[in-house]
Amino acid sequence: MEPNFPSTDLVTHQLKKHPQGGDRWLLWPTIVALTVTFVVLLISSLPGPLGFLLLTLLVFAFLLLGWPFLAVILLAISVILVRCGRFRGAISVAAAIFLTTCLFKPIAKATVYVHLPLTILFDMGQLGSTIREDRLTVHDWSIGLVGSGNTFLIEDSSDQIALPRGTSENTQESKNVFWRECKGRVTRVFTHYYICYF
């Protein structure tokens, strides 16, 4: 008596219905997307050759490839997962990109809170040496990229630099470039630490 093997069509149907490995929600795309975004933003914000190189590559890649190229890649991944019957996997990939886009600003802000202790505790992540004058302690956070502007982390124990212009000024302070450029134009990071862009 010959064995009764299932037909090829039945096996194919079962594989599509229950793909190998199973269709399940995937957490790793979100973890990878958020982690890579955080690390890239952190490194590109650090002054020095590595930050300069990474930021240059990011700008070049964005100008060369742009969002359409990224959208095509994500669409291709989603289509492949859908054709394999992994609808939850496809949704997981789309959700990872959606969350990364929505959380881009909070992630960028989180990198500042990592950059801050590296600078004030270990003197890392700054250009040159720390500047101390007129009650201010200034760390140069500028990337060094032409046209990117200047970024400074300023410690002012009196918090006078956060006051509006024309408040509690004296002749000595008005001669200081940081008082002149940053007074009333800073963003508080933590306690007496502020970021100034000019």
Rosetta blueprint (number, residue, H / E / L):
1 M L
2 E L
3 P L
4 N L
5 F L
6 P L
7 S L
8 T H
9 D H
10 L H
11 V H
12 T H
13 H H
14 Q H
15 L H
16 K H
17 K H
18 H L
19 P L
20 Q L
21 G L
22 G L
23 D L
24 R L
25 W L
26 L L
27 L L
28 W H
29 P H
30 T H
31 I H
32 V H
33 A H
34 L H
35 T H
36 V H
37 T H
38 F H
39 V H
40 V H
41 L H
42 L H
43 I H
44 S H
45 S H
46 L L
47 P L
48 G L
49 P H
50 L H
51 G H
52 F H
53 L H
54 L H
55 L H
56 T H
57 L H
58 L H
59 V H
60 F H
61 A H
62 F H
63 L H
64 L H
65 L L
66 G H
67 W H
68 P H
69 F H
70 L H
71 A H
72 V H
73 I H
74 L H
75 L H
76 A H
77 I H
78 S H
79 V H
80 I H
81 L H
82 V H
83 R H
84 C L
85 G L
86 R L
87 F H
88 R H
89 G H
90 A H
91 I H
92 S H
93 V H
94 A H
95 A H
96 A H
97 I H
98 F H
99 L H
100 T H
101 T H
102 C H
103 L L
104 F H
105 K H
106 P H
107 I H
108 A H
109 K H
110 A H
111 T H
112 V H
113 Y H
114 V H
115 H H
116 L H
117 P H
118 L H
119 T H
120 I H
121 L H
122 F H
123 D L
124 M L
125 G L
126 Q L
127 L E
128 G E
129 S E
130 T E
131 I E
132 R E
133 E E
134 D L
135 R L
136 L E
137 T E
138 V E
139 H E
140 D E
141 W L
142 S L
143 I L
144 G L
145 L L
146 V L
147 G L
148 S L
149 G L
150 N L
151 T E
152 F E
153 L E
154 I E
155 E E
156 D E
157 S L
158 S L
159 D L
160 Q H
161 I H
162 A H
163 L L
164 P L
165 R L
166 G L
167 T L
168 S L
169 E L
170 N L
171 T H
172 Q H
173 E H
174 S H
175 K H
176 N L
177 V H
178 F H
179 W H
180 R H
181 E H
182 C H
183 K L
184 G L
185 R L
186 V E
187 T E
188 R E
189 V E
190 F E
191 T L
192 H L
193 Y E
194 Y E
195 I E
196 C E
197 Y E
198 F L
